Amino acid sequence: MTNLGQFLSPKRQAPRHPGSKWNRFRKNIFVSFLIDLLVIVGSALVLSLLIKTFLVRSFFVPSGSMLETLQINDRIIVNELVPNVIPIERGDVVVFKDPGGWLGSIETKAQSPVAATVDWFLSSFGFTAPDSSQHLVKRVIGIGGDHVICCSVDGKLTINGKAITEPYLGKGIKPSEVKFDVTVPKDAIWVMGDNRGNSEDSRFHGDLPSKGFVAKQFIVGRAFVISWPTTHWTWLDNFPDVFKDVPKP
């Protein structure tokens, strides 16, 4: 016999799932958009950090030592796979940390916590490069084992006895007013700025522990493109034809 109480008793409510409130909340268009935006920005930031850490970085050119190849405040993109994965070559434009005493004392400007946070955030995406002043940009002239001399009878640099003509130097600029005769140690490079008359490069640091050479551990990577301003956009050539006839050390 059917129990009448089954029809008269209040209908039991189905138990609520813990996530039901969150699902209703997420169905709100604005909240959904905000969540998606945060996910996109967060993913982009993580990806940017990974790329910056392992593949490429952006730097500003702080001085005129690489004129006319690089202008002051040009932004360059650097391949960080050089030299640990891809070998460095003569003619490469490289960014490197101070090997010790090249930059002297660096003046640091105090920033408010808000400005420092914004600067860090923008640098993560490559929009700024706050540590550019702590790095140098030069062209590789000699690699490990090379015997580099300035200058030959006709005023040219010689590498392993072969004189080279340097088309990246400005009109009328001599290869060097300073004479030198060096042999580059293994896992190091000899660098010079394209603006030879205004470049504190390897020639002027022979009295330091580095002897003017840049050890591999200080090299950040090879600059391969000027990204800003757009009017200066160009690939950075390492002029392989200049060095193709240089014999092995």
Order of alpha helices (4+ residues) and beta strands (2+ residues): alpha-alpha-alpha-beta-beta-beta-alpha-beta-beta-beta-beta-beta-beta-beta-beta-beta-alpha
